[in-house]
Amino acid sequence: SENRWNVISGSIIDQKTLTPIEFATIMINNSADDKQLTGVVSDASGSFRIENLPSISVYIKVSYIGFELQQTKNHNLTGESRIDVGKIYQAQRYWNEGCSY
């Protein structure tokens, strides 16, 4: 088949409010050397989709201001992988333990 590329998709969700997070940064990193391959931002529905990834093992890092950095497990891309990681829940970062929200 001509379409020998790998696709990773998913969505970024606020763990507390369960609402989508727009403009979260999704980075795809090489599991072997931790180098960043590519990155995108989530859309208004919290969704992202990254195509044309090489056939290697990768993991996803998600960052968003005021939230903890999230990292997924490794995903092995094999040439025609279509991986939907589903919902990645982002937890708010608490700077002051005395604050209750």
C-alpha positions as CSV (number, residue, x, y, z in Angstrom):
1,S,0.0,0.0,0.0
2,E,1.1,3.6,-0.7
3,N,-0.1,4.9,2.6
4,R,2.7,3.7,4.8
5,W,2.6,6.3,7.5
6,N,1.8,6.3,11.2
7,V,-0.9,8.4,12.9
8,I,-1.4,9.3,16.5
9,S,-4.6,11.0,17.8
10,G,-6.3,11.8,21.0
11,S,-7.8,14.5,23.1
12,I,-6.7,16.6,26.1
13,I,-9.1,17.0,29.0
14,D,-9.1,19.0,32.2
15,Q,-9.1,16.3,35.0
16,K,-11.1,18.5,37.4
17,T,-13.8,20.0,35.1
18,L,-13.7,17.3,32.4
19,T,-13.8,20.0,29.8
20,P,-11.5,19.9,26.7
21,I,-8.3,21.9,26.8
22,E,-7.6,24.0,23.7
23,F,-4.0,25.1,22.8
24,A,-2.3,22.4,24.9
25,T,1.0,21.5,23.4
26,I,1.4,17.9,22.3
27,M,4.9,16.7,21.6
28,I,5.9,13.4,20.1
29,N,9.3,12.2,21.4
30,N,11.5,9.4,20.3
31,S,11.6,6.8,23.1
32,A,15.2,5.8,22.3
33,D,16.8,9.2,22.8
34,D,14.0,11.5,24.1
35,K,14.4,13.8,21.1
36,Q,11.3,15.7,20.0
37,L,10.1,14.7,16.6
38,T,7.2,17.0,16.1
39,G,4.5,18.8,18.0
40,V,1.0,20.3,17.5
41,V,-1.6,22.1,19.6
42,S,-5.0,20.8,20.6
43,D,-8.0,22.3,18.9
44,A,-11.2,23.7,20.4
45,S,-12.5,20.2,21.2
46,G,-9.2,19.3,22.9
47,S,-8.4,17.0,20.0
48,F,-5.1,16.5,18.2
49,R,-3.9,14.3,15.2
50,I,-0.4,13.9,14.0
51,E,0.4,12.1,10.8
52,N,3.5,10.9,8.8
53,L,5.4,9.7,11.9
54,P,8.4,7.4,11.4
55,S,8.2,3.7,12.4
56,I,9.9,3.9,15.8
57,S,8.8,3.8,19.4
58,V,7.5,7.2,20.6
59,Y,5.8,8.7,23.6
60,I,3.7,11.8,24.0
61,K,4.3,14.8,26.3
62,V,1.5,17.2,26.9
63,S,2.0,20.6,28.4
64,Y,-0.3,23.5,29.2
65,I,0.3,26.6,31.3
66,G,-0.8,26.0,34.9
67,F,-1.1,22.2,34.5
68,E,1.2,19.3,35.3
69,L,3.4,18.0,32.4
70,Q,1.9,14.7,31.3
71,Q,3.7,11.8,29.6
72,T,2.2,8.7,28.1
73,K,3.7,5.2,27.8
74,N,5.7,4.2,24.8
75,H,3.8,3.4,21.5
76,N,5.4,1.3,18.9
77,L,4.8,2.7,15.4
78,T,5.1,-0.1,12.7
79,G,4.4,1.5,9.4
80,E,0.7,1.8,9.2
81,S,-0.1,2.3,12.9
82,R,-3.3,4.2,13.7
83,I,-3.0,4.9,17.4
84,D,-5.8,6.7,19.3
85,V,-4.5,7.3,22.8
86,G,-8.0,8.5,23.8
87,K,-8.3,11.1,26.6
88,I,-5.2,12.4,28.3
89,Y,-6.3,14.0,31.6
90,Q,-4.4,17.1,32.7
91,A,-4.2,18.0,36.4
92,Q,-3.9,21.6,37.5
93,R,-0.6,22.4,39.2
94,Y,-0.9,23.7,42.7
95,W,1.7,26.2,43.6
96,N,0.5,26.8,47.2
97,E,-0.6,23.9,49.3
98,G,-2.6,26.2,51.4
99,C,-5.0,27.1,48.6
100,S,-8.1,25.1,48.1
101,Y,-10.0,25.4,44.8
